[in-house]
């Protein structure tokens, strides 16, 4: 509908000039000379308490994004809104102004769910069949002074509208216009909101014009980790509608005068480089490291054919540049206790073109990297053995986090599978690490090199992640300029992906993040985990635990501060315990897992494969050694007696893990793998349960004295098996899971009866008698 407005627009403008016929007032009767005016993408006037937009006719039918962001909020969390910080987004809507009936202007939302081949017959059908939603209608009250603009009243719209943030949830509040800033491609409107509960908010709404000509789309390839947009594409020569996904990326093109040099394969500067400004509120000592984190991506863009393509700069004090100007991107430093950072982007939903980014950098992210670094590499880096890191070390850790978040603003997803491409033993090889780093992608959650041992003498610079082979290749794939249309461009990039992955397996992209967010059911691919390292979690995490055991007894000395009350020690111990729990979780996911590797049809390879049986058996052995054999070292009295209230944290983890291993989902995954891939390649559920049984009950025949953790583990084992046998879920009772569980309980009954005479401890005897009673109640003895 919006594409048919041109003829109607010219007629309407002519009619509007006959103001008496239309009942329009003269401009100066609506907007007096003393009105406050802000000029930008369109002009905003304030007359007393009334607000007006002057929408130029050149803006009619022009696609825009309306983006809402927080400016100020109460510090305490509110049941009305979660805690947010300046610059954080609160929703966006694609919109456009169009001429309506009876001398009005409509603000419409553009659903953008259907696109069509421009020259095909279906193109007109798509346009005519799609009606966008009208979210607001504004009567035209006057024509602009030049006769080429429409003056509309927006006072009530600003206070409460589906596309505005300022809403009075209680009906008893007040709101007013706080400020307006106008720029060539955007208008920023701040609304003060006081709710009936006395809470005060300032919300900012941006009206940003999208490019008149959308950038050429680059069609998404699931083998490369870019954020993508989904649309349905119609063309006359189709036999089925195409669900077309295209990626988010900045517009990166050679300058016209460099076209010939680009065609010869020379590095050229882009027509418009990507520039980030550092928030002027950023503490001065961290500015240079944040800039380095951005500039580190320059090498990746060189692989795509562009030099000086991305950079960061300090905020130009006294300059005319404004943080609100949509032509600029910046890192927003947030005074928050949240231990995080994030890298969003604002992009054109028609093409995926990124037009702006506000990186959110929480001040307290430094606490997070402090905890991680001390627990993961405190055994190998002496600089981690102090309560406060020196400025250079913290700066380099900030740099690494900065590079990761910038990667997101370039369109890159997390690549949690990247670390699995590094052989574990190479992570102890300092020469290999200097060339490759300990992970191929900074977009992984690889963190720090906990595999390296003190005797390996790995230099500090090889202990944290860097922009790697995958990152440089992904930028090449996403930003290599071809000058071709979408379909021809797809063919070039498809071949690049296929050839590159065949030549270098370290370029593999592995992530289940999108599927989990959409609540679909991807396979549990243990290669795609957060916070893990190397191609074998069992070996890598055993090295990691060796380092944790070195770090733990030293924490009181390393975290001591003058006049302290063990607060530093408490945080450091919790971080170390969390690291141990992550190690356990990594390993659990190998059992019953399946690997998914997207491949081209040309390769003919399988996409799905089971986790190798030997690896699953290795995982179960790891859990027996590192968890089910009680890790007494975690309870070092020199540490826990200073900070830990007596409890059962280790026992809880043991029992929770065991119930996961004997859960219906885990056993169903094992059965499914055997069914699809065969017992020779999978871990048959009968063998799996027999192995786990041996680890939990193996000491019975020798009358081995038990501690409370062992007794409680055995109780949890019986409870888990009883849930399988006594339940009424047909997915269990009508499968081999039920038979295996029942047979295993019968075996435990026989073993406990034979072992009872060998135990003299009252606690052990009472425990075993209780086990027999539980089994007998299930009628399986």
N, C-alpha and C positions, 0 to 999 in steps of 0.2 A: 504493500500500500504506500509506503513512504517513497517508493521509486516513481510514483505517478504524480508527484506533487508539483512538478515544475510549471506546467501550464496553469494549474489552479493558483499557484503562488503569484505569477505575474498578474493574473486577473484580480486577485485579492488585494495586491498592493495598490493597483490602480483604484479599486473601489474604496479602499481605506483612506485614500487621499481625499475623497469626498466625505469629510468628517461629519458634516451635518446629516448626510444621508445615513451614515452608520451610527450616529449618535456618539461619536468619539469626541473627547474634549481636546482642545488645543494643548500642545505639549507643556507650555508654561503654566497652564492652569492645574496640571497634575504635578509637574516637577518645577517648583519655583526656583528662582535664582539662588536662594540660600540653602537649597537641598545639598546634602553631602553626596558626592559621587565617587565611585571607584571604577576605573576603566581597565578592562582586560579582555578575556575571551568574549564576554559581554559586559555591559555596564550595569552596576548596581547603584540604586539611589535610596537614600533614607530621607524621608520627610516626616519629622516628628517620630511617632512610633510605627509609621508605615514604611514598608520596604517594597521596592519595585525593581524588576529586571527590564532592561531594554535589550531585547533579543534581535540582533541584526538579521536581515533576511538571508545573509550568507551562511548563517548558522542553522537555519532550518534544514531539517533532514540530515544534519551532520552527526555522525556517531560520536558519542561521548561515553566516558565512564564517570559515574557518580560514586565517590569513595568516601566512606565515613571513618574518621580516626578520633581517638581520644586525645584530649589536650590536658585536662585536669580532672581528677576524681578524688573522692574522699580516700584517705589512707586505709581505713578499715574496710574489710570486705562487706559488700552489701548483698542482701538477698535479691535486689533488683538487678544488679550487674556484678560480674566477677571483677576482681582487682585487675586493672589495666594500667598502662603507663603511656606517657606522651609519645605519639607517633604510631602506636599500635592500631591496627585496622579493626573496624567493626562492621565489615560488610561492604560489598560493592555491587553496583547495578549498571549494566549497559543501557543507555538511554539516548533519546534524541527528541528535539523539539520539532513539532510539525504543525502546520496550519490546520485548525479544526473548523467546525461549522459555526455559523453565526458570529463571525469576528472573534474567534478564540484561538488560543495556542494550546495544544496538548503536549504534555510530557509523556512519552511512551517508553516502555521497556522493550528492548530488542532481544527476543529469545535466542536468536542465532543458532538454532538447532538444525536448520536445513540450509544447505548451500547447493549450487548447481553450476554446471558447465555454462559459462557466460553466453555462448552463441547457440546453445541448444534450444529446442522447443520446450523442453521441460523447465528451462530457466524461468519463462513467463508463468508457467503453471505453479511453480514454487512460490513466486512472488505473490500471485493472486490468491493463493490458498492459505497464506500465512497472515494472520492479523495479530499485531503486537498489542500488548495490554496498555491501556491508557491509565496512568497512575495519578494524573492531575490534569485539570482543565482550567485555564486562566482566561477570563475575558480580556480582550484588548481594550485598554482604557484610553490610549493615545498612540499616535505615531511618533517615532523618534524625530528629532529636529531636522535630520537630513531626509526624512521621508522613507528611509530604507531600514527602519527598525520598528519593533512592536513593543510598546510599554505595557507590562502586565503587573498586577498586584500579587505579591507572593508572601505577604505577612503570615497568613494562617498556614500556608504550605511549609514555611521554614520551621514552624513550631511543632507541627505534627504531620508527617507524611510517610508513606511506606519506604521512601528512599532516603529519608533524613534520620539522623541519629537522635535528634532532640525530641524526646517523647516524654510526656508527663504520665507516668504509670499510675499515679494515685488520683489524678483529676483535681488535686488541690494545690498544685505547684505553680511556679511562675517561670517564664522564659523570656529572653530578649536577645536581640542581635548584639553580639559582643564585638565582632570585628569583621571586616571584609578586606581581602587582599586580591588584587587583580594582576594577572600576568598574560602574556601573549597567547598561551595555550590553555590556561586554566583560571578559574576563580575559586578562591578559598573563603568559606563562610563559617565563622565561629558563632555558635549559639550557647548562651549561658542558660543553664537549666537548674532550677531549684525545685526539688520535689516536695510533696506534702510532708515527707518525713524529715525535711530539713537538710537533705543531702544535696550537695552542689556539684554539678558537672559542667565542664566546657567541652563541647563536641565540635569537631571540624568536619565540614563537608566540602569535598573537592569536586568541581565540575571540570573534567579534563577532556579536551577535544582529542579524538583519535586521528591518526593520519588520514588525509583525504583519500589517498590511494593505499590500500592495505599492502603490507609487505608480502612477498611471495611465500606461501606456506612451504614448510619442509615436513614431509610425511614421516610420522613416527615409525621407528623400528624397535621392537621390544628387546632387541639384543644390545641396545645402547640406552643408558639410563637418563633420559630427559623427561621432565614434566610435559604432559601432553593435554591437548584439548580434544574433545570428541564432538563430531558433527555427522550428519547424514548427507552424503553427496549424491546428487542426481545427475545423470548424463544420458543422452539419447541412445548411446550404443551399449548400455548396460543390459544384462539379463538378471541382475539383482541389485538392490540398493547397496551402495558402499558405505559402511561405517568407517569414516575417515578420521584418523587421529593425526594431529599435527603438533609439533613441539613448540615450546616456549624458547625464544632466543632473541638476543638483541639484533637489530639491523646492522649487518657488517658487510660493507661493500667497498670496493676500491674507488678512489676518487677518479673522476673522468679523465684527468690528465695522466693518471697512472695506469690506465686500462691496458696499454700495450705492454708495459713492464709486468703487470700481473699476468697477462697471457703468456709471457715468456717464463713464468715461474719465479719471478723475483719477489722478494718480500716488499710489500707496499704498505703505506699507512692507510687506515680506513677513512672513508669520507667523514665519519663521525665516531671518534673513539668513545669508549665507555669510561666515564669519570665518576669517582665517588669522592664526596667531601666528608671529612671527619667532623662530627658534631663539635662545635666550639666548647661544649661543656665537658668534653673528654679530658681526664687528667693528663697533663702535659707529658708525663714520662711514658705514657702508653701510645701516644699518637704515632710515633715513628714505627712502632711494631705493627700497629693496625695498617699503616700505609704499606709496610713490607708485605703483609698478608695479602693485600690486593695486588701489589705489583708482581708478586711471585707468579701470577697467572700469565704474565707476558710471554713466557716461553711456550705456554700451551697455544696461545694465539699465533705465535710464529709458526708452529706446526700447521696451523690452518691457513698460513699465507700472509699474515698481517703483523707488522711490527708497531710498537707503541699503540697497541689496540686497547689497552686497559691500564688504568692508573688511579691512584688516590692522591688527594691533595688536602693540605690543611685548609680549614675554613678561611676565606679571604676577608679578614676583619676590615670593616670600613668600605667594603666593596658593595656594589648594587645587587649582588647575588643574594637570594633569600632562600631560607630553608623551605618555604612554602611553594617555591616556583617549581612546577611539575617538570620543567626541562632539566632538573638536577636531581641526582641521587646522593644519598648520604648514609653514613653509619650513625644511628641515633643512640647515644649513650644514656641508658636508663638507670636512675638511682633506685635500684631494686635489690631486695634481698634474695630474689630468685637466682638459683645457680644454673644459668642457661644463657643461650644466645640463639638467634634464629635469622634466617636469610630469606625474606619473602621477595616477590617481584610483582609489579603491576604490569599486566600485559594486555595487548589488544586481543579480545576474544575472537575476532574475525580471522586473525592470521597467526597469533602466537607471538607477535613482536613485543618484546619487553620494552617498556617506555620509561620505567622508573623503578627504583628500589629504595626502601627505607630499612636497612639492616637494624634489627633490634639487638642491642648489646647490653645485657644486664651486668651491672657493676659486680655482682657477687659471683659471676662465672669464675672469678679467680679462686674462690674457695674450692670450687669443684675440681679445677685442674691441680690445685695444691693437694687435695686428698688423693686424687688418682696418681699423681706423680710420686708422692712419697710411698704409697703402698705398693705400686707396681715396679718402680725402679730404684727405691731407696737402697736396695742391696747392691746396686751397681753404680750409682751416681752419688758421691759424697755431698754434692750440692743440695740434695734432697733431705739431708739429715740435720735440719734446723727448723725452728718454729716459723720463721719467716724467710721465704726464698729471697735471694738477692734480685735486684731489679732486672739484670740481664736475663736470668733464667725465667722469671715470670714473664718478661717481655717476649721471649721466644715461645713460651707456651701460649700466650695471647696471640702471637703471630699465626701459630698453627690453627687455633680455633677460628681466627679471622679468615684464613684461607678457605676453611671448610664452609663457613657461612656465605662467603662470596661465591663459592661454587654453586650454591643453591640459587643465588640471584642471577647466575648465568644460565639457569635452566636445568641444572644437574640434580638428579635424585640421589638419595643415598645408594651406595653400592656396597651393601653389607657382605657380599660374596668375595670382594676383592682380596681380602686378607687370606682367604683360603688358597690363593694362587702362589703363596710363598712357602717353600719347603721349610719345615720347622728348624732344621739344623742350620740353614742359611741365615737364620736370625741370630745366630751366634758367631757368624763370620763377618768380621768388621770390614773386610775388603769388599765382600759382596754387598753389604749394607750401604757402603758409601756410593755404590753405583746404582743400586735398585731401591734402597729403602726397605723398611720391614713390611710395607704393604704397597700395592700398586696404585692405590687411590686414596686421596685425602677425603673422599666422600664416604669412605667406610667409617664405622665407629671402631677404628683399630686402636686408638689411644696410644699407650706407650709400650715399649718393647720389654715385656716382663719375662720373655723367654731367655734373653741374654743373662749369663751367669757372671759373677764377679771375676772369675778367672779368664773370661773371654776378652776383657779389656776393650769393650765396645765404647767408642767415643760418644760423648754426650749428644752430639748432633744426630747420631743414629738411633737415639732412644725415642724420638717423637716422629710423627708422620710428616711427610712432605708431599707436595703435588707430584704425582707419579705418572707412570707410563699410561695407565688407563685414562687419567684425567687429561693428559695432553692429546691422546687419541680421540677421546669423546668430544673435546673442543674442536678438533680437526673435523670430525664427522658432522658436528652441529653447525659449524661456522665456515667451513670451506665454501667459498662462493663459486657457483657454477653458472649463474646467469640463465638457467634453464627454467622451463615451466615445471609445475609440481610433479607431473608424471615422469618427465625426463630426468629431473633432479633425483627422483626416487630411485631410478635405475642406477644412476652413478653412485649414490650413497649405499644402495644395497650391495653393490659389488665391492665397495670399499670395506663395508662391515664384514662381508664373507671372507674376502682375501686377508684382511688384517687378523681376524680371529683364527683363521687356519694357520697363519704364520706365527702368532704369538698368543698362547693361551692366557697370558697374564692380562689380556685386555677383556677378559670375561666380565660381564655385568650380571650380578646375582642379587636379587632383592625380592622379597615377598611383601614388602611394605604396602604397596598399593592395594593388593588383594586383601590384606588383613584390614586395612582401613575401610574397604568396601564390604567387609564381613563375608567375603567369599571363602572358599575352603581350599587353599593351596596346599600342596604337600609340605610336610615339615622337612625342608632341606637344611641339614645341619651346617652346610657350607655358608649359609646366608644368615649368620647370627651377629648380633651386636656385641662389641667388647671382646671378641675372641681374636686369636692370632694363629696363623699357620695352617698347613694342610692336614694337620692331625691334632684335634683338640686334646686328646688324651695325653699325647707326649708334651704338647705345648703347655698345658695346664699343670702337668706334673712339675715342669720346670718352674712355672709360676708359683706353685705352692712351696717349692724349695726356697724361693726368694721371700715369700710371705713369712716363712718360718725363721728366716734370717732377720727380717724387719721387726717382727712383733716384739721380741724382748728388748729391743732398742728404742721403742716408741717413747717411753717415759723420758729418756735423755734427749731424744731428738725434738720433742715437742715442749720441753720445759721452758717456761717464761717467768721472769721475775714477778713475784706477787700473784702468780697464777693459782687457779683452783682446779686444775686438771681438765679444763674445758678443751684445750688443744688435744690432749691425750684422748679424751672421749670421742671427739670428732675423727681423729686419726684411726682409732681402734674400730669404730663403726665402718669407716671406709675400707679398712682391711678385711673385716668380716664380710662386707658386701662383695668384695672382690672374690673371696673364697666361695661365696654362694653363687656368684656368676660362673665360676669355674665348674661347679657342680651342674648348674643348669645347662651349660654348653654341652656337657657330656651326655646328659639325659636325652637330649634331642637327637642324638645319633641313633638311638634304639627305636626301631619302627619307622625311621625316616625314609624319605625317597628324594633322589636328586632330580632336579629339573634344569635342563640346559637347552635353551631355545636354539634351534639350528635352522639353517636354510634348507629348503627341500632339495636343492642341488646337492647338498652333502650326503643326503640319504641316511643320516644318523638318527638314532632314537633320541627323543626329548626326555623321556623318563627312565630312571634306572634305580634299583634299590641301593641303599647304603650297603657297601660290602659286608658280608657276614662277619668276616674277621674283625672289621672295625667296630661292629656292634658288640661283639664278644669282648673286644678290648675296652669298650666303654663300660660294660658291666663289671669287668675286672677293676677298672679305675675306681668306680663307685664303691666297690667292696674295700679296696685298699685305703682310699682317701676319705671316705665318709662313714661306711658301715662299721669299719674298724674305728672306734671312737677317736676323733682327732683331739687328743688331750692337749696338744700344743696350743690350741686356740684358747685354752683356759689358764694360761700362764698367770699364776697368782700375783706376780710382780706388776701385772697390768690390770687384770680384771678386778682385783680387790680394791683398786683405787676408783673405779668408775662404773662397775657393773652390779646392778641389783641382782641378788641370787635368783636364778631362773633356769630354764631348760632350753635355751636357744638352739643348742646343737642337737638335742633330742628331737625338737620340733622339726628341724630341717631333715634329720634322718627319716622320721616317720612320714613326713610330707612327700619326700622323694620316693620312698618305698611304695606309697599308695599310688603315686603317679606311674611307677613302673608296673604295678599290677592293676592299673585302671582299665576299664573297658575300652577306652579309646586307644590306648597303647597296644593292647592285645589285638584289637580289631585291625590296627595298622599292620601288625606282624602277619596276621592271617591274609590280609589283602595282598601284601607283597609276595607271600608264598604262592597265592593263587595266580598272580599276574606274571611273576618272574621265575617261579619254580623254587623248590626247596634248596637246590644246589647253590643258587645265587643269593637267597634270602636267609633269614634267621627263623627257622620253623618255630612256632609258638611252643611246641612240646620241648624242644631243646632249650629254648630261652627260659621257660619256667623251671626246668631241671637245673640249669646253671644258677639261677637266682636262688632256688631252694638250697642248693649246696652252700652258697655264700651265707645265707641267713641261719640255716639249721645244721651246718656241717660239723659243728663242735659237739653235737649231742652224743655221738657214738663213743667219743673219748671222755665224756663226762666233764668237759671243759667248763670251769667256773665262769659264770656270767656276771656282767655288771648290769646296772639298771638300764643302760642304753640298749644292751643286747636283749634283755627281757622285753622291753617296750617295743623294740623292732619286731620281735616275734609276735607280740600281741597285734601289732598293726598288720603284719602279714596275714594272720588268721582273719582279722576284720575285713581286709581287702578281698580275700578268697571267699569269705562268707557272703559278702555283698554280691559277688558273681553267682554263687550257687543258689542263694535264697531269693534272688531278685526275680522279677517277672518280665524283664526286657527280652523280647524275642530275638533281638540282635545278639544276645548272649546265650539264652537258653536253647536256641535253635542252631548254634554253631559249635565248633570244636572248643571254643573258649570255656563253655560250661563243662564239657567232658574233662578237659585238662585240669581245671580248677578242682573238680570233684576228686579226680584221681590223686592230685597232689595233697589234698587234705587227708585222704585215706593213708597216704604214705607217711605224712607227719604223725598221724595217730599211731602207726606201727612203730615209728622211730622213737617217739616220746615214751611209749610203754616200755620199750627195750632199754631206754636210757635212764629211766627214773631211779632204779636201784643204785646207779653210779653217783648220784648227787646227794651230798650230805648237807648242803646249805639249806636252811629253812626257806629262804627267799626263793631259791631256785626250785625247790620241791613244790612250794605253793604255786609258783608260776606254771610249772609243767602240769600240775593237776588241773589248773584253770584252763590250760590249753586243751586238755582232753575233754573237759566239760563242754567247752565251746564247740568242739568238733562233734561231740555226741549229740548236741542239740540240733545239728544239721543232718543227722542220720546218714553219715557217710562212712562211719567206721566199719 
